[in-house]
């Protein structure tokens, strides 16, 4: 059975194919009752579409002047949500193509009825995004990689890692993941015969090879990328139990900095990577909750030393 939204979309499309439709013809075309047609017409009017109707033997429904537009069935909250996403796209997604978002936002305004258009226009004219100063990714690259993931088509590209080493890669792409302000690609590296995570802003000259591959069981993309960027690159693996609820502590732990997993409603486990145990001790301490250290053992000594320094500073013991 069609959902209401799908039926409204089909109804609106039919109204644009002919100057006027009778209620009976619309009911027969959609396989619904005339009463449902009347209800759906009222819904379209509530959404702001200028549907007019005439009763009687020669009556029917038609779209008012200026309504010959591609149908876009969004309620107020949905329309504003899309507008906010487009307005903030460069800042959120790290895209270098600001013009694409502006053009899309302009088209969205044109497709909406007047009442919704004013709200979307308000978002467009009163919001802006602070873009990242780091490397950006153009939308064409995102689209090419996403298409290859969807088609299960192998990719080749040049890649520069964090140490500045350039390599040529042949991969089977599986999923794009947005973590923090950066895009990452989870892919099977054909030459290295292992799963790899690639920062998309470090990918150069990507090209589809035309070779299709059979999908295999892949790791959980979000979890794998999360661990790849927050734990594996670092010298130490830090694992602690925090005596505080995960939802509350998640507000103070950046998603790309650590993996936070609830143990129960009152405690959670934090796993992160660190090159300096002193820095790790400081970051854990400022979370403001008690904690147990599981690994590495050396972190306990660093936490004790930090506690002693803080105690001396609090007592003014150094003058």
N, C-alpha and C positions, 0 to 999 in steps of 0.2 A: 504494500500500500504506500502511495506517495506521501511524503511529509508535506506539511502545510507550506513550508518555504519552497519546496520543489514545485508544488502545484501553483503557487503564486507566480513563480518565475515563468512557468509554462503559460499561465493565463495572461500575463503581461506581454509575453511574446506573441500570443495569438491576437491580442488587441492591436498590435502594430502591423499585422498582416492585412487588415481590412478596415475600411472606414468605420463600420459598425457591425456589432455582433448581437444577435438575440440571445437572451438567457438560455433558451432551449438548445440553440446550436452550441453554445459554450459548454453546457452541461453534457451534451452528447459527445462532444469532442474530447472532453476530459474524463468522461465516465463518472460524473458526479451528479448530484441532484440540483435542480434550480435553486433550492434553498441554500445549498453550499456555495453556489455561484454568488448569490446575494451577499453571503457572509464574507466571501473572499474579496468582493468588490469593496466592501466596507474596510477590510484590512488594508487594501491598496490605498484607499483614501486616507486612512490613519497614517500610513507611511509617507503621505504627501504627494502621491501620484494623482494627477487631475483626471479622474475617471468620472464621466457623466453618464446618466442613465435616463431613459424615457420609458414610461409605462404605457401599456396599451398594446393593441394588436400589432402596430408598426413600431413599437418601441425597441430599445436595445441599449447596448453599452458602447461607449467609444472613449478614446483618450482625448483629452482636451488639447488646445493649441500648444505647440512647443513640446509635446510629450513624445515625439518620435525620437527616441534615444535607446541605446542598448540598455536592457533592463539590469538594474543593480539593486537587489533587495537587501538593504541594510537598515536595521533600526538605528536609533540615535546613538546608543552606546557603541554599537559595532562600527558605525561610520566614524565616530570620534576616535575609537581605538585604532582603526586603520590609519587615520590622519596622523595621530601621534607617532605611530610606528614609522611612517614615511618621513615625518619631520625630523625624527631622531635617528634615522637609519645611518647616516655617516658616522655619528658618534658611537652608536651601539655596535654596529657591525664592522667598523674599521674600513668602510668602503671609500675609495677615492673618488667615486662617481657621484658627486653631489647633484649634478644636473639631472641624472636619471630619477632620483627621488623627487626633485622639484617638478619634473614633467609628469610623473605618475600622480603626484598630489593634485596637480592642475586638472588632469583627466578625471580623477575621482570627483572633483567638485562639479565638473560638467555633467557627470552621469547621475548625480543625485537630484532629487526634487528640492524645490526652493528652501523649505524649512530646514532640511539637513545640510544643504549647501552653506547656509549662513554659519552653522556651527563648525563645519570643517574649515571654512574660510577663516574663522576666528583662530583656530589652531595654527593654520599656516602663517598667519600674519603676526602672531604674538609669541611664537616659540622659535627657538634656535638651538643648535647643538654645538657643544664645544668638541671639536674633532681632536683625535689623538695626534700627538707629534711624532709618533712612531711610524713605521712603514705601513702603507695601506694596501688594500687589495681591490683591484677593479672588478666591477660586476661581471665583465666578460669572462674573467678567469673563474670566478665562482660558478657561473652558469656552465662553463665547459666541464669543470670537474663534477658538478652535480649531475650533469647529463650523462657523463661516463659512469658514475655510480649507479644511476637509474637503469642504464642499458647493460650493465655488467661488461663494460668495454675497457680494455687495458689502456694505460696512459704511459707516456714517456715525458720526462721533463728534466731540467737541470735544477739542482738543489744546493743551496749554500747553508751549511749547518751553523750552530751557534759559535763555533770556533773559526768560522770563515772558510771552511774547506768546501770546495765545489766538487760535486759528483753528478753523474748521469744516472737517472733512476728509471726502472721499468717496473711498474706497479699495477696491481689489480685493485682499484679503488672501491671502498665499501661505504664510507659514511663521512660527511662533513659535520664537524662539531664546532659550535661557537662557545668558547670558554673565555670569560672575561671580555676583553675587547679584541680578541683574535680568533681567526678561523683556523681549524686544524683538520687534516685529512687522515683518517684511519685507512690504511691500505696494506695489502700483502705485497712485500717486496720480492719480486720474482727472482732476482739475482742472489739475494741474501736468504731466501727461503724462510722468512719470518715476518711477523706483523711489525709495522712501523707507524709512527706518528710524524706527520710533516706539517710544519707551520706554513700556511698557504702564502703568506707574504714573502716567504723565502723560495717559493717555487717560481721558476722562470721558463718561458717558452713551453708551456704544457701543450701536448697534442695527443689526440685520440689516435690509436693505432689501427682501429678497425677489427682488432682481434677480440672476440667475445670469450669470456671465461665462465665456467660453471660456479655458481655461488656455493661456498662451503660454510661450515659453521664458524662464524666470526665471534670474537669476544664482544662483550658489551661495549659499544663504541664510546659512550659517555664516560663509563668507569675507566676504560683503558686509556683514553686521552687524558682524563683527569690525573691518573697516576703517572702517566708519562711526563706531564709537565710539572707536577707538584712534588714528586718523590724521586723518580729514577735519575734525573740529571745531577743529583747532589751527592756529596761525600757521605753524609750520614742519613740514616733512616730513623726518624723520631716517631715513637709511638707512646701515647700517654692516655690515661683515663681521666676525663674531666667530670667533676661532680657538678654538673649543670645540664639542663635540658638542651638537646641538640638544636631545636628551632631558635632558641634564644641566643645560643653561642654562634650559630650560623650567621647572625647579623654582624658579627665582629671578625669572622674568618672568611677572607676572600675565597671564592670558589676555586680559583686557579692556584691557591697557595697551599691547600691541605685537603685531605679527605676526611670528612666528619661523618661518623656513623653512630646512630642512636643505639645504646645498649638497652636502656629502658626509658621510662618517661623522665627520669631525673638524672641520668648519666649518659655519657657518650664517649666514643673513642676518636681521638684525633691522630691521623697519620700524616706526616709531612717530611719533606726533605730539607736538609740544611747543610751548608758548607761551614758554618760556625755554630758550635754548641752554645756559646755565649749569647749569640743573637737568638737562637731557638729558646733558650731559657727566658730571655727577656720577653719574647712574644707570648710565650705561654703564661708567664706571670701576669702580664697586663690584662689577661682575659678576666681576672678577678674572681676565679673560682678555685677550690682545692683540686689537686690532681695527683695521680700516681704515675710514676715513670716506669714504663715497661722496657723500653729500649731507646738509645743505647745506655749501658750502665754508666758510662762516663758523664752522662748528662746530670746525674745526681750530684756529683762533685761541683759541677758548674752552677747548679741551682743553689747549693749550699754557700758557695763563694759569693754569688749575687745577693743572697739573703743577708750575709754578713756585711757587705758593703752598704746595702740599703739601711740596715739597722744602725750602722755607724753614722750614716748621713742623717737619719732621723733623730739621733741623739746628739748630733753636733760634736761627736767624739774627736773629729779631726780639726778642732779649733773654731 
